[in-house]
Amino acid sequence: MNFSLLPPVLYARLNGALSRARGRIRAAEVVAEQVRADAREKASRCDERLGLEILKDYLAEAKRHVQEQQEQAACELFSELIALRLAAGDNPAEVARELKRGLPRSIREEIEAVVPLTPSTLSVLGVAIELQCQKCWEQEERNGQVPVPAKKPRRGRGIPPDAGDHALVVAACQKFGDNWRSRPVEICHELARLNAKFPKSIDERFSSWQELADALEGDKNKPTREKLVQYLRYRLKWQHAQVSLP
């Protein structure tokens, strides 16, 4: 779809979404720069070894803050672009089929004009694509035009938009407060205890939270650990959960 050909009302809505995304990223950069300035000031009052540790921690925090805000901006913009396509008259089933093939080129270009598409951001968008695909099929079902494939036994990857399951993810992360990112094994155990659905999109080698917890013991499987953190972060943001996200 060529978004520049949207009707005036929808084009204004697109510009508003792009403006909000840019504003979020600019605000994140301001916060990050303040964190860096604080780091330099504190480091200057310490000996060299401690000063370097302070700089390392604060600079990593600034970088992480910007990355997370970029990911959130990308996901919000992606959702709005899909909504604009549907509002412009695109068939939900066709949109769902297109999303199954990956991030559509026209949508990628709109997002990439505002947000750098790093591997981390693309991974988070992958979760958003699966969820939006499912929502499109649900809309098509409400329209009464075609049966929804998702009601058949699901063998592939996917994250159903289950409010109850989102709540379980939120509850598992809240238990560990601000340090939830550093407790992936314990969160897996908690999700297993809560009987939360296990998404194979994290790692298709595993079929349960317990298997994943065992695989992450002792700092093993760092790529899988990072994908788990991205998955949890996306689910928390999607629900606008009231948890602390440092």
C-alpha atoms as one frame of an Amber mdcrd trajectory, in Angstrom:
protein
   0.000   0.000   0.000   1.191   3.519  -0.836   0.496   5.451   2.362   1.009
   8.782   0.576  -2.243   8.098  -1.322  -4.378   7.796   1.809  -7.505   9.982
   2.021  -6.807  13.332   3.734  -8.303  12.308   7.086  -6.264   9.087   7.231
  -3.144  10.835   5.943  -3.434  13.341   8.790  -3.753  10.400  11.176  -0.578
   8.898   9.680   1.318  12.152  10.164   0.149  12.276  13.764   1.434   8.737
  14.389   4.796   9.564  12.797   5.050  12.737  14.863   4.329  10.853  18.098
   6.987   8.250  17.260   9.583  10.926  16.553   8.634  12.737  19.750   9.050
   9.580  21.819  12.512   8.970  20.408  13.597  12.605  20.867  12.433  12.492
  24.491  14.384   9.273  25.027  17.528  10.873  23.634  17.110  13.831  26.020
  16.786  11.467  28.989  19.771   9.424  27.802  21.944  12.507  27.438  21.052
  13.573  30.966  22.002  10.106  32.229  25.349  10.403  30.414  25.952  13.842
  31.905  25.183  12.526  35.392  27.587   9.663  34.780  30.421  11.977  33.778
  29.832  14.169  36.806  29.775  11.268  39.260  32.762   9.584  37.642  34.802
  12.780  37.945  34.440  12.626  41.733  35.724   9.047  42.013  39.000   7.253
  41.533  39.725   5.939  38.037  38.534   2.352  38.603  35.238   3.302  40.224
  34.748   6.127  37.723  35.038   3.706  34.813  32.507   1.352  36.434  30.059
   4.213  36.912  30.480   5.317  33.307  29.986   1.779  32.034  26.780   1.233
  34.043  25.240   4.619  33.276  26.093   4.530  29.580  24.591   1.041  29.290
  21.447   2.303  31.038  21.203   5.265  28.643  21.616   3.004  25.627  19.014
   0.560  26.932  16.517   3.350  27.567  16.831   4.649  24.006  16.569   1.127
  22.572  13.420   0.342  24.542  11.771   3.595  23.514  12.667   2.913  19.889
  11.127  -0.552  20.152   7.950   0.821  21.693   7.725   3.558  19.053   8.175
   0.959  16.298   5.442  -1.280  17.726   2.988   1.582  18.197   3.676   2.867
  14.681   3.307  -0.632  13.232  -0.084  -1.083  14.919  -1.259   2.305  13.633
  -0.120   1.524  10.076  -2.103  -1.724  10.114  -5.122   0.141  11.489  -4.796
   2.713   8.677  -4.734  -0.010   6.035  -7.891  -1.547   7.454  -9.562   1.867
   7.756  -8.682   2.531   4.110 -10.582  -0.599   3.110  -7.943  -3.336   2.930
  -9.363  -6.797   3.511  -8.299  -8.116   6.962  -7.721 -11.621   5.594  -5.408
 -10.298   2.873  -3.540  -8.203   5.435  -3.163 -11.293   7.658  -1.803 -13.361
   4.775   0.661 -10.611   3.912   1.825 -10.382   7.530   2.429 -14.135   7.576
   5.126 -13.518   4.965   6.837 -10.941   7.194   6.956  -7.178   7.592   5.404
  -5.614   4.452   7.807  -3.411   2.543   5.582  -0.307   2.625   5.171  -0.583
   6.398   8.870  -1.250   6.922   9.752   1.889   4.954   7.421   4.056   7.057
   8.830   2.683  10.319  12.450   2.791   9.176  12.078   6.468   8.274  11.600
   7.142  12.001  13.086   4.219  13.951  16.397   2.398  13.310  15.467  -1.240
  12.700  18.066  -2.988  14.840  17.983  -6.784  15.295  16.416  -6.224  18.726
  13.671  -3.986  17.308  12.976  -6.439  14.475  12.661  -9.247  17.003  10.083
  -7.287  19.013   8.249  -6.399  15.803   8.123 -10.107  14.995   5.970 -10.637
  18.075   3.793  -7.659  17.097   3.327  -9.095  13.594   2.075 -12.405  14.948
  -0.395 -10.703  17.246  -1.667  -8.315  14.556  -2.060 -11.225  12.163  -4.270
 -12.993  14.676  -6.321  -9.825  15.239  -6.876  -9.449  11.487  -8.261 -12.987
  11.296 -10.542 -12.222  14.222 -11.833  -9.091  12.486 -12.457 -11.103   9.335
 -14.417 -13.617  11.398 -16.558 -10.826  12.879 -17.207  -9.624   9.346 -18.590
 -13.098   8.655 -16.720 -13.597   5.411 -14.319 -16.479   6.016 -13.608 -19.003
   8.772 -10.644 -18.158  10.979  -7.705 -20.569  10.504  -6.526 -19.901  14.065
  -9.445 -21.944  15.403  -7.928 -25.064  13.879  -5.222 -26.912  15.845  -2.227
 -24.608  15.762   1.068 -26.205  14.869   2.984 -23.074  13.974   4.282 -20.153
  15.935   1.981 -17.527  17.314   0.833 -15.603  20.367  -2.938 -15.532  20.799
  -4.326 -12.241  22.092  -5.450 -13.831  25.333  -6.041 -11.201  28.031  -5.807
 -13.830  30.771  -2.448 -15.048  29.508  -1.127 -11.483  29.269  -2.121 -11.054
  32.913  -0.104 -14.146  33.870   3.003 -12.724  32.194   2.516  -9.423  34.004
   2.056 -11.188  37.341   5.193 -13.308  36.856   7.345 -10.251  36.071   5.852
  -8.065  38.803   6.930 -10.619  41.379  10.562  -9.614  40.734  10.010  -5.843
  40.511  12.633  -3.708  38.802  15.044  -6.656  38.532  12.786  -8.856  36.419
  15.224  -8.814  33.469  17.940 -10.451  35.559  15.615 -13.256  36.739  14.671
 -15.142  33.553  14.996 -18.587  35.098  12.797 -17.705  38.081  10.239 -16.066
  35.765  10.120 -19.247  33.660   9.458 -21.281  36.820   6.720 -18.831  37.818
   5.091 -18.970  34.372   5.199 -22.764  34.540   3.540 -22.655  37.970   0.860
 -20.302  36.627   0.326 -22.596  33.630   0.915 -19.732  31.178   0.992 -20.574
  27.485   4.453 -21.244  26.112   5.296 -19.410  22.847   7.532 -21.426  20.536
   8.568 -18.127  18.939  11.141 -17.768  21.736  12.960 -20.959  20.782  11.394
 -23.819  18.847  13.732 -26.311  20.501  11.694 -26.078  23.706   8.055 -26.894
  24.388   7.549 -25.714  27.968   8.610 -23.031  30.431  10.361 -25.696  32.517
  12.491 -26.815  29.561  13.393 -23.201  28.853  14.282 -22.563  32.506  16.599
 -25.583  32.507  18.270 -24.345  29.317  18.917 -20.894  30.798  20.523 -22.068
  34.035  24.011 -20.708  34.659  24.022 -17.981  31.973  23.662 -20.503  29.156
  21.942 -19.770  25.823  22.359 -16.002  25.887  20.600 -15.447  22.523  17.556
 -17.323  23.826  17.728 -15.401  27.086  17.664 -12.119  25.140  14.679 -13.289
  23.071  12.822 -14.182  26.275  13.458 -10.707  27.721  12.254  -9.111  24.473
   9.139 -11.291  24.518   8.314 -10.414  28.123   8.986  -6.724  27.539   6.711
  -6.677  24.526   3.902  -8.433  26.379   4.188  -5.955  29.264   4.119  -2.979
  26.919   1.263  -4.386  24.898  -0.902  -4.522  27.980   0.319  -1.133  29.212
   1.122  -2.983  32.415   1.786  -0.910  35.508   5.192  -2.392  36.215   8.548
  -0.681  36.599  10.554  -0.858  33.402  13.974   0.620  34.129
